[in-house]
């Protein structure tokens, strides 16, 4: 029973049965009991209970058993107690490859990649221990955490040349995930194409990699290939494809994916949340709310996605009403919830409401503001023209402001033409990221709004000297099930001649109506 529940979605029941077993006079725990109890504690993140069970293991002398010790080590690594895990590892007289792999994976999960590599170096120095698939999975994860692309490629080469793991599906999926999340989509695709056998995890890794790294059309192509080949699709596949549809505004395809998921009974909170996000980002906020209302169960992510949808559509009052509903009957709000609410307030200039939510976030909900929350508040104050207040907020921040915070202030200065604060904000932005072309353009707009055309010239000259350029704008639209991509000053679209004729006519009509661009400058500039 303990084993069954430790592997189920209700691991707390395994702990309850163990507690009953401990007080029973007719049965004794043994070394077969503890591995599953530790597994349950790890899955339930029951840190204190796991420590208590560890004490029992020591008292009754079962800590010598290798399976007990391995499960104990895994418990500490999964729950993030990596220092305790290391103590258990060091105290182990006999260390097999499972223990070495567990501590390497533990360090990788904890973001301590250097220690993971040090343990591996120590491991390969032993004669009787040979690295296996689990070792490599831990090392690949460590490379992903540290974004060590070169080292990851070396491990990849080691996998192929020395260890013969060319057909191991888990390693292939891990390498695809590593390359994709490090932005090396070409290398991820090479691994994917070179695998003779692919399971659902491999397909999902490739789709999510494309989707997360701004290549949604390729993610959709991979999904279509899956459907043609009759590869089994799961909730992670559906979620990643819906995310890709949201990025390109492919509503027709998103609706088809929804029907596919419903007809194949691939439906849960995870999929429903992704569908809400897709509808909101495709501009159909009413359909997003319809799905939200129909869901029998909602996670905090579901509420957050709906709140973010209202924020991006400028429907702040709907967002506030939904938050109050969440307070009454939903899950406990988290930091993402307040990020959505502050964004909603910023979009429509609800300064008082934004200030109030920013204060109760810490005071009432005990959620410490992150740099993103400060960025929202600076944006809110800046849009409302309260540039001095925004500057004061940055000066009193409990954490170091990042490019987003300074950029929000600089953007506000470009709208309101405040050169003094704009130059101050630009100085900090460009110190943090001197290659950010958008910041130079914003500073140029600050000068232009204040009719300081000498400043505009100096910024453009500085951009040329530093060889910094603003990436061209890009937009996408779905027509008849086909996604069309448009890039500024690009004529690669097959109907570009017709498009530019219409644009020129629109421009002429606007000028006749008296429209003047906000930052129009004189001829000499």
C-alpha positions in Angstrom: 0.0 0.0 0.0 2.8 2.4 0.8 4.5 1.6 -2.5 1.3 2.1 -4.4 0.5 5.5 -2.9 4.1 6.7 -3.1 3.9 6.3 -6.9 0.4 7.8 -7.1 -0.9 11.4 -7.3 -1.6 11.3 -3.5 1.8 10.4 -1.9 0.5 11.9 1.4 -1.6 8.7 1.8 1.6 6.6 1.8 2.9 8.7 4.7 -0.4 8.3 6.6 -0.2 4.5 6.2 3.4 4.5 7.4 2.3 6.5 10.5 -0.3 3.8 11.2 2.3 1.1 10.7 4.6 2.7 13.2 2.1 2.7 16.0 0.8 -0.8 15.3 2.0 -3.5 17.8 1.7 -6.4 15.2 3.9 -5.2 12.4 7.4 -3.7 12.2 8.9 -1.5 9.6 12.0 -2.8 7.7 14.4 -1.9 4.9 11.7 -2.5 2.3 9.4 0.1 3.9 11.7 3.1 4.0 12.6 3.5 0.2 8.9 4.1 -0.6 8.3 6.3 2.4 11.2 8.5 1.3 9.9 8.5 -2.2 6.5 9.7 -0.9 8.1 12.4 1.2 10.1 13.6 -1.9 7.0 13.6 -4.1 4.9 15.4 -1.4 7.9 17.7 -0.6 7.4 16.7 3.1 10.9 17.9 4.3 10.2 17.6 8.0 8.6 14.2 7.8 11.5 13.0 5.7 14.0 14.2 8.4 11.9 12.4 11.0 11.9 9.1 9.0 15.7 9.6 8.6 16.0 9.7 12.4 14.0 6.4 12.6 16.3 4.7 10.1 19.3 5.6 12.1 17.8 4.5 15.4 16.8 1.1 14.2 20.0 0.6 12.3 18.7 0.4 8.7 20.9 3.1 7.3 23.4 0.5 6.1 21.0 -0.8 3.4 22.0 0.6 0.0 18.4 0.9 -1.2 17.4 2.9 1.9 20.5 5.1 1.6 19.9 5.7 -2.1 16.2 6.7 -1.5 17.3 8.9 1.4 19.8 10.7 -0.8 17.2 11.1 -3.5 14.8 12.6 -1.0 17.2 15.3 0.1 18.2 16.2 -3.5 14.5 16.4 -4.7 13.5 18.6 -1.8 16.4 20.9 -2.4 18.4 20.0 0.8 21.6 19.5 -1.2 23.9 20.0 1.8 22.2 17.3 3.7 22.3 15.1 0.6 26.1 15.6 0.4 26.4 14.6 4.1 24.5 11.4 3.4 26.7 10.8 0.4 30.0 11.4 2.2 28.9 9.1 5.1 28.2 6.2 2.7 30.9 3.6 3.0 29.9 2.0 -0.3 29.1 4.3 -3.2 27.7 2.6 -6.3 26.9 4.4 -9.6 23.4 5.2 -8.4 24.6 7.2 -5.5 27.1 9.1 -7.7 24.4 9.8 -10.2 22.0 11.0 -7.6 24.4 13.5 -6.1 25.4 14.8 -9.5 21.7 15.3 -10.5 21.1 16.9 -7.1 23.8 19.5 -7.6 22.5 20.1 -11.2 18.9 20.6 -9.9 20.1 23.0 -7.2 21.9 25.1 -9.9 25.3 24.2 -8.5 26.7 23.1 -11.8 30.4 23.5 -10.8 30.0 21.0 -7.9 28.2 18.6 -10.2 31.2 18.6 -12.5 33.6 18.3 -9.6 31.8 15.2 -8.4 31.9 13.7 -11.9 35.7 14.3 -12.1 36.0 12.5 -8.8 33.8 9.7 -10.1 35.7 9.0 -13.3 38.9 8.8 -11.2 37.7 5.5 -9.6 38.4 2.2 -11.2 35.3 0.3 -10.2 32.7 3.0 -11.2 31.8 3.5 -14.8 29.5 6.4 -15.8 26.2 5.4 -17.3 23.0 6.9 -18.8 22.0 8.5 -15.5 25.4 10.2 -15.1 25.2 11.8 -18.5 21.6 13.0 -17.8 22.9 14.8 -14.7 25.8 16.4 -16.6 23.5 17.6 -19.4 21.2 19.1 -16.9 24.2 20.8 -15.2 25.2 22.2 -18.6 21.7 23.5 -19.1 21.7 25.2 -15.8 25.0 27.0 -16.4 24.3 27.5 -20.2 27.7 25.9 -20.8 27.1 25.2 -24.5 30.8 24.3 -25.3 30.9 21.8 -22.4 27.5 20.4 -23.4 28.8 19.8 -26.9 31.8 18.0 -25.5 29.5 15.7 -23.4 27.4 15.1 -26.5 30.6 14.1 -28.4 31.5 11.8 -25.5 28.1 10.2 -25.7 28.4 9.5 -29.4 32.1 8.5 -29.6 33.0 6.8 -26.4 30.0 5.4 -24.7 27.8 4.3 -27.6 24.6 6.0 -26.3 23.5 7.1 -29.7 20.2 5.4 -29.5 19.3 6.2 -25.9 16.0 8.0 -26.0 16.3 9.7 -22.6 19.7 11.2 -23.5 18.5 12.3 -26.9 15.5 14.1 -25.3 17.9 15.7 -22.7 20.3 16.9 -25.5 17.4 18.3 -27.5 16.1 20.1 -24.4 19.6 21.4 -23.6 20.3 22.8 -27.1 16.8 24.2 -27.5 16.8 26.1 -24.2 20.3 27.4 -24.9 19.0 28.8 -28.2 20.9 26.3 -30.4 17.8 25.1 -32.3 19.9 23.9 -35.3 21.8 21.5 -33.0 18.6 20.4 -31.3 17.1 19.6 -34.7 20.2 17.6 -35.8 19.9 15.4 -32.6 16.2 15.0 -33.3 16.7 14.0 -37.0 19.5 11.7 -36.1 17.6 9.6 -33.6 16.4 6.3 -35.1 13.8 5.9 -32.3 11.7 8.8 -30.9 9.2 8.6 -28.0 6.7 11.2 -27.0 9.2 13.0 -24.8 11.6 13.5 -27.7 8.8 15.0 -29.9 7.6 17.2 -27.1 11.1 18.5 -26.4 11.5 19.6 -30.0 8.1 21.2 -30.2 8.5 23.1 -26.9 12.0 24.1 -27.8 10.8 25.8 -31.0 7.8 27.3 -29.2 9.8 28.7 -26.3 12.6 30.1 -28.5 10.5 32.1 -30.9 10.1 29.6 -33.8 6.4 28.8 -33.5 5.9 27.9 -37.1 8.5 25.2 -36.9 6.8 23.9 -33.7 3.6 23.7 -35.6 5.3 21.8 -38.5 6.7 19.2 -36.1 3.2 18.8 -34.6 1.7 18.3 -38.1 4.4 15.6 -38.7 3.4 13.9 -35.5 -0.2 13.7 -36.6 0.6 12.4 -40.1 2.8 9.7 -38.6 0.1 8.8 -36.0 2.6 9.4 -33.1 0.8 9.5 -29.7 0.0 13.0 -28.5 -0.3 14.0 -24.8 -1.2 17.1 -22.8 2.3 18.5 -23.0 2.2 18.3 -26.9 -1.2 20.1 -27.0 0.0 22.8 -24.6 3.2 23.5 -26.5 1.3 23.7 -29.9 -1.3 26.0 -28.4 1.5 28.2 -27.2 2.9 28.3 -30.7 -0.5 29.1 -32.1 -0.8 32.0 -29.6 2.6 33.4 -30.8 1.6 33.6 -34.4 -2.1 34.3 -33.9 -3.1 31.1 -35.6 -6.7 30.9 -34.3 -8.0 28.5 -36.9 -5.2 26.0 -36.1 -5.7 26.6 -32.4 -9.4 25.7 -32.8 -8.5 22.6 -34.7 -6.0 21.6 -31.9 -8.8 22.1 -29.4 -11.1 19.8 -31.3 -8.3 17.2 -31.7 -7.7 17.3 -27.9 -11.4 17.0 -27.0 -12.0 14.1 -29.5 -9.0 12.2 -28.2 -9.9 13.0 -24.5 -6.6 14.9 -24.0 -8.0 17.4 -21.6 -7.1 18.6 -18.1 -6.3 21.8 -16.2 -2.9 22.1 -18.0 -4.5 22.0 -21.5 -7.4 24.3 -20.5 -5.0 26.9 -19.2 -3.0 26.8 -22.5 -6.3 27.2 -24.5 -7.3 30.3 -22.5 -3.8 31.8 -23.1 -4.1 31.0 -26.9 -7.6 32.7 -27.2 -6.4 35.7 -25.2 -3.3 36.2 -27.3 -5.2 35.7 -30.5 -7.5 38.6 -29.5 -10.6 36.6 -28.5 -10.8 37.4 -24.8 -14.5 36.5 -24.6 -13.7 32.9 -25.8 -10.9 32.8 -23.3 -13.4 33.6 -20.5 -15.8 31.1 -21.9 -13.2 28.3 -21.5 -12.3 29.6 -18.1 -15.9 29.5 -16.9 -16.4 26.0 -18.2 -13.4 24.5 -16.5 -14.5 22.3 -13.5 -11.0 22.7 -11.9 -8.6 25.7 -12.1 -5.0 26.0 -10.9 -3.4 29.3 -9.9 -1.9 29.3 -13.4 -5.4 29.2 -14.9 -6.4 32.3 -13.0 -3.2 34.1 -13.8 -3.5 33.5 -17.5 -7.1 34.9 -17.5 -5.9 37.9 -15.5 -3.0 38.5 -17.9 -5.4 38.2 -20.8 -7.6 41.0 -19.4 -4.5 43.1 -18.7 -3.2 42.8 -22.3 -6.7 43.7 -23.7 -6.8 46.8 -21.5 -9.8 45.4 -19.5 -8.6 46.4 -16.1 -11.9 46.4 -14.4 -12.6 42.8 -15.5 -9.1 41.9 -14.2 -9.8 43.5 -10.8 -13.2 41.8 -10.5 -11.7 38.5 -11.4 -9.0 39.0 -8.7 -11.7 39.7 -6.1 -13.4 36.5 -7.2 -10.1 34.7 -6.8 -9.7 36.0 -3.3 -13.1 34.5 -2.4 -13.2 31.1 -4.1 -9.9 30.6 -6.0 -6.4 29.4 -5.0 -4.0 31.7 -3.1 -2.6 34.4 -5.4 1.1 34.3 -6.1 3.7 36.7 -7.5 2.5 36.1 -11.1 -1.1 37.1 -10.0 0.1 40.5 -8.8 2.2 41.0 -11.9 -0.9 40.6 -14.0 -2.9 42.9 -11.8 -0.2 45.6 -11.9 0.0 45.3 -15.6 -3.7 45.7 -15.9 -3.5 48.9 -13.8 -0.6 50.2 -15.9 -2.4 49.7 -19.2 -5.3 52.0 -18.3 -3.6 54.4 -15.8 -5.2 53.1 -12.5 -2.4 54.7 -10.3 -4.3 54.5 -7.0 -5.3 50.9 -7.5 -1.8 49.9 -8.6 -0.3 51.5 -5.6 -2.8 49.7 -3.3 -2.1 46.3 -4.8 1.6 46.8 -4.7 1.4 47.5 -0.9 -1.1 44.7 0.0 1.0 42.2 -2.0 3.7 42.3 0.8 1.6 43.4 3.7 -1.4 41.1 3.4 -0.2 38.2 1.1 3.5 38.2 2.3 4.8 38.2 -1.3 8.1 40.0 -1.6 8.1 42.2 -4.8 10.4 41.1 -7.5 12.2 43.2 -10.1 9.3 42.6 -12.5 6.8 44.1 -10.1 8.9 47.2 -9.7 9.1 47.4 -13.5 5.3 47.4 -13.7 5.0 50.1 -11.0 7.6 52.3 -12.9 5.6 51.7 -16.1 2.4 52.6 -14.3 3.7 55.8 -12.8 5.6 56.7 -16.0 2.6 56.3 -18.3 0.6 58.6 -15.9 3.4 61.3 -16.3 4.5 60.8 -12.6 8.2 60.6 -13.7 9.6 62.0 -10.4 7.6 59.4 -8.4 8.8 56.7 -10.7 12.4 57.8 -10.2 12.0 57.9 -6.4 10.6 54.4 -6.5 13.7 53.1 -8.4 15.9 54.9 -5.9 14.2 53.1 -2.9 14.1 49.6 -4.5 15.2 46.8 -2.2 16.8 45.0 -5.1 19.0 46.1 -8.0 17.0 47.5 -10.9 17.5 45.8 -14.2 17.2 46.8 -17.9 13.4 46.3 -17.8 13.0 48.8 -14.9 15.3 51.4 -16.4 13.7 50.8 -19.9 10.2 51.4 -18.5 11.3 54.8 -17.1 13.1 55.7 -20.4 10.0 54.8 -22.4 7.9 57.1 -20.2 10.4 59.9 -20.7 10.1 59.5 -24.5 6.3 59.9 -24.3 6.5 62.9 -22.0 9.7 64.5 -23.4 11.5 64.6 -20.1 15.2 65.0 -21.1 16.7 65.2 -17.7 15.3 61.9 -16.3 15.5 60.3 -19.8 19.2 60.9 -20.0 19.6 59.5 -16.4 17.6 56.4 -17.2 19.4 55.9 -20.6 22.8 56.1 -18.8 21.8 53.1 -16.6 20.2 51.1 -19.4 23.2 51.4 -21.7 25.6 50.6 -18.8 23.7 47.3 -18.3 23.3 46.5 -22.0 25.2 48.7 -24.4 24.0 46.6 -27.4 20.3 47.2 -26.8 19.3 49.1 -30.0 15.8 49.9 -28.6 17.2 51.9 -25.8 19.1 54.2 -28.2 16.0 54.7 -30.2 14.0 55.6 -27.0 16.7 58.1 -26.0 16.5 59.6 -29.5 12.7 59.9 -29.2 13.2 61.7 -25.8 15.3 64.3 -27.6 12.9 64.5 -30.5 9.9 65.0 -28.3 11.7 67.9 -26.6 12.8 69.3 -30.0 16.5 68.7 -29.1 17.5 67.6 -32.6 21.2 67.9 -31.7 20.6 65.1 -29.2 18.9 63.0 -31.9 22.0 63.4 -34.1 24.4 62.5 -31.4 22.5 59.3 -30.5 22.3 58.2 -34.1 26.0 58.9 -34.5 26.8 56.8 -31.4 24.7 53.9 -32.7 26.7 54.0 -35.9 30.0 54.1 -34.1 29.0 51.2 -31.9 27.4 49.3 -34.8 24.2 49.0 -32.8 20.9 48.6 -34.7 17.3 48.2 -33.5 15.8 44.9 -34.7 13.1 45.5 -37.3 9.5 45.2 -36.1 7.6 42.0 -37.0 3.9 41.2 -37.1 1.9 38.1 -38.0 -1.7 37.5 -39.2 -3.6 34.3 -40.0 -5.7 34.4 -43.2 -7.5 31.3 -44.4 -5.4 29.0 -42.1 -2.1 30.4 -43.4 0.1 32.6 -41.2 1.6 35.6 -43.0 4.7 37.2 -41.4 5.6 40.9 -42.1 8.9 42.5 -41.2 9.6 46.3 -41.5 11.2 47.3 -44.8 11.0 43.7 -46.1 9.6 42.9 -49.5 9.9 39.1 -49.4 6.1 38.5 -49.1 4.8 37.3 -52.5 2.1 40.0 -52.6 4.4 42.8 -51.2 3.8 45.1 -54.3 0.0 45.1 -53.6 0.6 45.6 -49.9 2.9 48.6 -50.3 0.4 50.2 -52.7 -2.3 50.0 -50.0 0.2 51.3 -47.4 1.1 54.3 -49.6 -2.5 55.1 -50.1 -3.2 54.9 -46.4 -0.2 57.2 -45.7 -1.5 59.7 -48.3 -5.0 59.7 -46.8 -3.6 60.2 -43.3 -1.5 63.2 -44.4 -4.6 64.7 -46.0 -6.5 64.3 -42.8 -3.8 66.3 -41.0 -1.9 63.5 -39.3 1.7 64.3 -38.2 4.0 61.5 -36.7 4.6 62.1 -33.0 8.4 62.4 -33.4 8.6 64.0 -36.8 11.8 65.9 -37.2 12.9 68.6 -39.6 14.7 67.9 -42.9 18.2 68.5 -41.6 17.7 65.7 -39.0 
